């Protein structure tokens, strides 16, 4: 049974999943700000195998803070970013919340790179965990703990 669907702006690329995300998070890092053009990037975490994509994506690769590669998958027609994959955490993908058809059903529980949070951004009642950096190991633990709570 399909629970969540989404896609790019021009609808050349669509996706669906039978699962709820393992984690929803806000990222305030400088890279996300530059790549998204926004003050906050909000994304959901899935295992790559849990989401089915249709359509061809282009890939932009760069080195993350760890020195490992990060891959941004996007629609070549409308430019919409649909997936982020990182070599540091293989098997996980991050999907920007705004590309979901039901984007309003997700609430971030975690904030990353709070040291770069814009001064004018307030606190979020739904956020329970805040990291001054990327909190990679802690985020993996949170994802694993959420596995048994997923529908």
Secondary structure, 3 states (H helix, E strand, C coil): CCCEEEECCCCCCEEEECCCCCEEEEECCHHHHHHHCCCCEEEEEEEHHHEEEECCCEEEEEECCCCCEEEEEECCCCCCEEEEEEHHHCCEEEEEHHHECCHHHCCCCEEECHHHCCCCCCCCCCCCEECCCCCHHHHHHHHHHHHHHCC
